[in-house]
Amino acid sequence: MSIIIMILLLSVLILVHEAGHFFAAKAFKMKVSKFGFGLPIGPTLWEK
């Protein structure tokens, strides 16, 4: 059970980290066409 909780917490940490990249790019008026989770081979959460 503790391994599952650790994986979930790590996933949330990665999601928040990637969202930081996304919002920093938006703050500097950069075009963002894709928001993904983790590595480039991971699932795309938002694409324009």
PDB file of N, CA, C and O in Angstrom:
ATOM      1  N   MET A   1       0.824  -1.200   0.000  1.00  0.00           N
ATOM      2  CA  MET A   1       0.000   0.000   0.000  1.00  0.00           C
ATOM      3  C   MET A   1       0.868   1.265   0.000  1.00  0.00           C
ATOM      4  O   MET A   1       0.541   2.249  -0.664  1.00  0.00           O
ATOM      5  N   SER A   2       1.970   1.230   0.746  1.00  0.00           N
ATOM      6  CA  SER A   2       2.820   2.419   0.819  1.00  0.00           C
ATOM      7  C   SER A   2       3.499   2.709  -0.519  1.00  0.00           C
ATOM      8  O   SER A   2       3.806   3.863  -0.817  1.00  0.00           O
ATOM      9  N   ILE A   3       3.735   1.677  -1.326  1.00  0.00           N
ATOM     10  CA  ILE A   3       4.336   1.893  -2.650  1.00  0.00           C
ATOM     11  C   ILE A   3       3.351   2.629  -3.555  1.00  0.00           C
ATOM     12  O   ILE A   3       3.749   3.516  -4.309  1.00  0.00           O
ATOM     13  N   ILE A   4       2.094   2.275  -3.487  1.00  0.00           N
ATOM     14  CA  ILE A   4       1.066   2.940  -4.300  1.00  0.00           C
ATOM     15  C   ILE A   4       0.940   4.406  -3.899  1.00  0.00           C
ATOM     16  O   ILE A   4       0.836   5.278  -4.761  1.00  0.00           O
ATOM     17  N   ILE A   5       0.948   4.676  -2.618  1.00  0.00           N
ATOM     18  CA  ILE A   5       0.869   6.058  -2.133  1.00  0.00           C
ATOM     19  C   ILE A   5       2.087   6.852  -2.598  1.00  0.00           C
ATOM     20  O   ILE A   5       1.961   8.009  -3.001  1.00  0.00           O
ATOM     21  N   MET A   6       3.261   6.235  -2.543  1.00  0.00           N
ATOM     22  CA  MET A   6       4.477   6.916  -2.988  1.00  0.00           C
ATOM     23  C   MET A   6       4.422   7.226  -4.481  1.00  0.00           C
ATOM     24  O   MET A   6       4.823   8.312  -4.899  1.00  0.00           O
ATOM     25  N   ILE A   7       3.934   6.294  -5.284  1.00  0.00           N
ATOM     26  CA  ILE A   7       3.806   6.522  -6.723  1.00  0.00           C
ATOM     27  C   ILE A   7       2.821   7.649  -7.003  1.00  0.00           C
ATOM     28  O   ILE A   7       3.074   8.490  -7.866  1.00  0.00           O
ATOM     29  N   LEU A   8       1.709   7.678  -6.290  1.00  0.00           N
ATOM     30  CA  LEU A   8       0.720   8.751  -6.463  1.00  0.00           C
ATOM     31  C   LEU A   8       1.304  10.110  -6.069  1.00  0.00           C
ATOM     32  O   LEU A   8       1.103  11.097  -6.776  1.00  0.00           O
ATOM     33  N   LEU A   9       2.012  10.166  -4.966  1.00  0.00           N
ATOM     34  CA  LEU A   9       2.623  11.430  -4.532  1.00  0.00           C
ATOM     35  C   LEU A   9       3.685  11.897  -5.520  1.00  0.00           C
ATOM     36  O   LEU A   9       3.784  13.090  -5.804  1.00  0.00           O
ATOM     37  N   LEU A  10       4.468  10.980  -6.038  1.00  0.00           N
ATOM     38  CA  LEU A  10       5.480  11.331  -7.021  1.00  0.00           C
ATOM     39  C   LEU A  10       4.831  11.826  -8.316  1.00  0.00           C
ATOM     40  O   LEU A  10       5.334  12.748  -8.958  1.00  0.00           O
ATOM     41  N   SER A  11       3.718  11.209  -8.689  1.00  0.00           N
ATOM     42  CA  SER A  11       2.985  11.642  -9.886  1.00  0.00           C
ATOM     43  C   SER A  11       2.458  13.063  -9.726  1.00  0.00           C
ATOM     44  O   SER A  11       2.530  13.862 -10.660  1.00  0.00           O
ATOM     45  N   VAL A  12       1.933  13.379  -8.554  1.00  0.00           N
ATOM     46  CA  VAL A  12       1.443  14.736  -8.296  1.00  0.00           C
ATOM     47  C   VAL A  12       2.603  15.728  -8.333  1.00  0.00           C
ATOM     48  O   VAL A  12       2.463  16.825  -8.874  1.00  0.00           O
ATOM     49  N   LEU A  13       3.737  15.353  -7.767  1.00  0.00           N
ATOM     50  CA  LEU A  13       4.906  16.218  -7.777  1.00  0.00           C
ATOM     51  C   LEU A  13       5.371  16.501  -9.210  1.00  0.00           C
ATOM     52  O   LEU A  13       5.700  17.641  -9.536  1.00  0.00           O
ATOM     53  N   ILE A  14       5.402  15.481 -10.060  1.00  0.00           N
ATOM     54  CA  ILE A  14       5.804  15.658 -11.456  1.00  0.00           C
ATOM     55  C   ILE A  14       4.804  16.532 -12.195  1.00  0.00           C
ATOM     56  O   ILE A  14       5.195  17.391 -12.986  1.00  0.00           O
ATOM     57  N   LEU A  15       3.510  16.322 -11.944  1.00  0.00           N
ATOM     58  CA  LEU A  15       2.469  17.122 -12.586  1.00  0.00           C
ATOM     59  C   LEU A  15       2.600  18.595 -12.226  1.00  0.00           C
ATOM     60  O   LEU A  15       2.484  19.457 -13.097  1.00  0.00           O
ATOM     61  N   VAL A  16       2.841  18.892 -10.960  1.00  0.00           N
ATOM     62  CA  VAL A  16       3.020  20.280 -10.517  1.00  0.00           C
ATOM     63  C   VAL A  16       4.283  20.875 -11.137  1.00  0.00           C
ATOM     64  O   VAL A  16       4.292  22.043 -11.527  1.00  0.00           O
ATOM     65  N   HIS A  17       5.336  20.084 -11.230  1.00  0.00           N
ATOM     66  CA  HIS A  17       6.584  20.559 -11.834  1.00  0.00           C
ATOM     67  C   HIS A  17       6.377  20.906 -13.310  1.00  0.00           C
ATOM     68  O   HIS A  17       6.819  21.960 -13.768  1.00  0.00           O
ATOM     69  N   GLU A  18       5.716  20.033 -14.044  1.00  0.00           N
ATOM     70  CA  GLU A  18       5.464  20.277 -15.464  1.00  0.00           C
ATOM     71  C   GLU A  18       4.512  21.461 -15.662  1.00  0.00           C
ATOM     72  O   GLU A  18       4.653  22.213 -16.626  1.00  0.00           O
ATOM     73  N   ALA A  19       3.554  21.627 -14.764  1.00  0.00           N
ATOM     74  CA  ALA A  19       2.651  22.773 -14.839  1.00  0.00           C
ATOM     75  C   ALA A  19       3.430  24.070 -14.624  1.00  0.00           C
ATOM     76  O   ALA A  19       3.083  25.101 -15.200  1.00  0.00           O
ATOM     77  N   GLY A  20       4.478  24.026 -13.802  1.00  0.00           N
ATOM     78  CA  GLY A  20       5.327  25.190 -13.606  1.00  0.00           C
ATOM     79  C   GLY A  20       6.009  25.607 -14.898  1.00  0.00           C
ATOM     80  O   GLY A  20       6.099  26.798 -15.200  1.00  0.00           O
ATOM     81  N   HIS A  21       6.491  24.633 -15.663  1.00  0.00           N
ATOM     82  CA  HIS A  21       7.079  24.929 -16.970  1.00  0.00           C
ATOM     83  C   HIS A  21       6.034  25.557 -17.894  1.00  0.00           C
ATOM     84  O   HIS A  21       6.312  26.534 -18.590  1.00  0.00           O
ATOM     85  N   PHE A  22       4.843  24.989 -17.890  1.00  0.00           N
ATOM     86  CA  PHE A  22       3.756  25.465 -18.747  1.00  0.00           C
ATOM     87  C   PHE A  22       3.397  26.915 -18.428  1.00  0.00           C
ATOM     88  O   PHE A  22       3.318  27.748 -19.331  1.00  0.00           O
ATOM     89  N   PHE A  23       3.182  27.220 -17.155  1.00  0.00           N
ATOM     90  CA  PHE A  23       2.772  28.573 -16.772  1.00  0.00           C
ATOM     91  C   PHE A  23       3.905  29.587 -16.915  1.00  0.00           C
ATOM     92  O   PHE A  23       3.655  30.760 -17.193  1.00  0.00           O
ATOM     93  N   ALA A  24       5.150  29.142 -16.725  1.00  0.00           N
ATOM     94  CA  ALA A  24       6.280  30.045 -16.949  1.00  0.00           C
ATOM     95  C   ALA A  24       6.368  30.421 -18.427  1.00  0.00           C
ATOM     96  O   ALA A  24       6.617  31.580 -18.759  1.00  0.00           O
ATOM     97  N   ALA A  25       6.165  29.451 -19.309  1.00  0.00           N
ATOM     98  CA  ALA A  25       6.188  29.738 -20.746  1.00  0.00           C
ATOM     99  C   ALA A  25       5.053  30.685 -21.120  1.00  0.00           C
ATOM    100  O   ALA A  25       5.253  31.619 -21.897  1.00  0.00           O
ATOM    101  N   LYS A  26       3.870  30.449 -20.575  1.00  0.00           N
ATOM    102  CA  LYS A  26       2.734  31.334 -20.844  1.00  0.00           C
ATOM    103  C   LYS A  26       2.989  32.745 -20.317  1.00  0.00           C
ATOM    104  O   LYS A  26       2.594  33.722 -20.952  1.00  0.00           O
ATOM    105  N   ALA A  27       3.642  32.857 -19.165  1.00  0.00           N
ATOM    106  CA  ALA A  27       3.929  34.169 -18.581  1.00  0.00           C
ATOM    107  C   ALA A  27       4.874  34.979 -19.463  1.00  0.00           C
ATOM    108  O   ALA A  27       4.802  36.208 -19.481  1.00  0.00           O
ATOM    109  N   PHE A  28       5.760  34.302 -20.194  1.00  0.00           N
ATOM    110  CA  PHE A  28       6.688  34.968 -21.097  1.00  0.00           C
ATOM    111  C   PHE A  28       6.179  35.011 -22.523  1.00  0.00           C
ATOM    112  O   PHE A  28       6.948  35.247 -23.456  1.00  0.00           O
ATOM    113  N   LYS A  29       4.870  34.782 -22.698  1.00  0.00           N
ATOM    114  CA  LYS A  29       4.190  34.889 -24.000  1.00  0.00           C
ATOM    115  C   LYS A  29       4.742  33.915 -25.051  1.00  0.00           C
ATOM    116  O   LYS A  29       4.765  34.222 -26.243  1.00  0.00           O
ATOM    117  N   MET A  30       5.181  32.748 -24.594  1.00  0.00           N
ATOM    118  CA  MET A  30       5.652  31.730 -25.521  1.00  0.00           C
ATOM    119  C   MET A  30       4.474  30.867 -25.957  1.00  0.00           C
ATOM    120  O   MET A  30       3.538  30.651 -25.186  1.00  0.00           O
ATOM    121  N   LYS A  31       4.521  30.381 -27.178  1.00  0.00           N
ATOM    122  CA  LYS A  31       3.465  29.512 -27.684  1.00  0.00           C
ATOM    123  C   LYS A  31       3.655  28.111 -27.116  1.00  0.00           C
ATOM    124  O   LYS A  31       4.723  27.517 -27.263  1.00  0.00           O
ATOM    125  N   VAL A  32       2.632  27.590 -26.475  1.00  0.00           N
ATOM    126  CA  VAL A  32       2.667  26.244 -25.920  1.00  0.00           C
ATOM    127  C   VAL A  32       1.608  25.429 -26.637  1.00  0.00           C
ATOM    128  O   VAL A  32       0.416  25.722 -26.537  1.00  0.00           O
ATOM    129  N   SER A  33       2.038  24.415 -27.355  1.00  0.00           N
ATOM    130  CA  SER A  33       1.083  23.625 -28.128  1.00  0.00           C
ATOM    131  C   SER A  33       0.743  22.300 -27.461  1.00  0.00           C
ATOM    132  O   SER A  33      -0.214  21.636 -27.857  1.00  0.00           O
ATOM    133  N   LYS A  34       1.516  21.909 -26.452  1.00  0.00           N
ATOM    134  CA  LYS A  34       1.309  20.600 -25.847  1.00  0.00           C
ATOM    135  C   LYS A  34       1.669  20.632 -24.371  1.00  0.00           C
ATOM    136  O   LYS A  34       2.686  21.215 -23.993  1.00  0.00           O
ATOM    137  N   PHE A  35       0.850  20.015 -23.538  1.00  0.00           N
ATOM    138  CA  PHE A  35       1.154  19.862 -22.111  1.00  0.00           C
ATOM    139  C   PHE A  35       1.116  18.379 -21.805  1.00  0.00           C
ATOM    140  O   PHE A  35       0.068  17.739 -21.892  1.00  0.00           O
ATOM    141  N   GLY A  36       2.275  17.836 -21.443  1.00  0.00           N
ATOM    142  CA  GLY A  36       2.371  16.404 -21.186  1.00  0.00           C
ATOM    143  C   GLY A  36       2.729  16.121 -19.752  1.00  0.00           C
ATOM    144  O   GLY A  36       2.963  17.030 -18.955  1.00  0.00           O
ATOM    145  N   PHE A  37       2.769  14.855 -19.440  1.00  0.00           N
ATOM    146  CA  PHE A  37       3.050  14.387 -18.092  1.00  0.00           C
ATOM    147  C   PHE A  37       4.290  13.509 -18.132  1.00  0.00           C
ATOM    148  O   PHE A  37       4.267  12.426 -18.717  1.00  0.00           O
ATOM    149  N   GLY A  38       5.384  13.973 -17.508  1.00  0.00           N
ATOM    150  CA  GLY A  38       6.591  13.159 -17.432  1.00  0.00           C
ATOM    151  C   GLY A  38       7.428  13.234 -18.689  1.00  0.00           C
ATOM    152  O   GLY A  38       7.642  14.317 -19.235  1.00  0.00           O
ATOM    153  N   LEU A  39       7.898  12.103 -19.147  1.00  0.00           N
ATOM    154  CA  LEU A  39       8.768  12.029 -20.319  1.00  0.00           C
ATOM    155  C   LEU A  39       7.985  12.307 -21.595  1.00  0.00           C
ATOM    156  O   LEU A  39       6.756  12.233 -21.596  1.00  0.00           O
ATOM    157  N   PRO A  40       8.690  12.628 -22.689  1.00  0.00           N
ATOM    158  CA  PRO A  40       7.998  12.894 -23.963  1.00  0.00           C
ATOM    159  C   PRO A  40       7.165  11.717 -24.465  1.00  0.00           C
ATOM    160  O   PRO A  40       6.252  11.906 -25.268  1.00  0.00           O
ATOM    161  N   ILE A  41       7.466  10.514 -24.004  1.00  0.00           N
ATOM    162  CA  ILE A  41       6.679   9.360 -24.437  1.00  0.00           C
ATOM    163  C   ILE A  41       5.431   9.162 -23.578  1.00  0.00           C
ATOM    164  O   ILE A  41       4.609   8.290 -23.861  1.00  0.00           O
ATOM    165  N   GLY A  42       5.294   9.970 -22.535  1.00  0.00           N
ATOM    166  CA  GLY A  42       4.137   9.865 -21.647  1.00  0.00           C
ATOM    167  C   GLY A  42       2.876  10.414 -22.308  1.00  0.00           C
ATOM    168  O   GLY A  42       2.930  10.938 -23.421  1.00  0.00           O
ATOM    169  N   PRO A  43       1.751  10.293 -21.624  1.00  0.00           N
ATOM    170  CA  PRO A  43       0.486  10.762 -22.197  1.00  0.00           C
ATOM    171  C   PRO A  43       0.420  12.279 -22.304  1.00  0.00           C
ATOM    172  O   PRO A  43       0.935  12.997 -21.447  1.00  0.00           O
ATOM    173  N   THR A  44      -0.222  12.758 -23.370  1.00  0.00           N
ATOM    174  CA  THR A  44      -0.448  14.191 -23.552  1.00  0.00           C
ATOM    175  C   THR A  44      -1.744  14.544 -22.843  1.00  0.00           C
ATOM    176  O   THR A  44      -2.786  13.947 -23.113  1.00  0.00           O
ATOM    177  N   LEU A  45      -1.684  15.513 -21.937  1.00  0.00           N
ATOM    178  CA  LEU A  45      -2.873  15.903 -21.187  1.00  0.00           C
ATOM    179  C   LEU A  45      -3.654  17.000 -21.895  1.00  0.00           C
ATOM    180  O   LEU A  45      -4.872  17.098 -21.750  1.00  0.00           O
ATOM    181  N   TRP A  46      -2.945  17.826 -22.665  1.00  0.00           N
ATOM    182  CA  TRP A  46      -3.596  18.928 -23.375  1.00  0.00           C
ATOM    183  C   TRP A  46      -2.807  19.213 -24.635  1.00  0.00           C
ATOM    184  O   TRP A  46      -1.581  19.312 -24.587  1.00  0.00           O
ATOM    185  N   GLU A  47      -3.480  19.344 -25.750  1.00  0.00           N
ATOM    186  CA  GLU A  47      -2.811  19.643 -27.016  1.00  0.00           C
ATOM    187  C   GLU A  47      -3.665  20.597 -27.820  1.00  0.00           C
ATOM    188  O   GLU A  47      -4.890  20.477 -27.848  1.00  0.00           O
ATOM    189  N   LYS A  48      -3.013  21.547 -28.475  1.00  0.00           N
ATOM    190  CA  LYS A  48      -3.735  22.558 -29.244  1.00  0.00           C
ATOM    191  C   LYS A  48      -3.302  22.492 -30.685  1.00  0.00           C
ATOM    192  O   LYS A  48      -3.790  23.262 -31.512  1.00  0.00           O
TER     193      LYS A  48
END
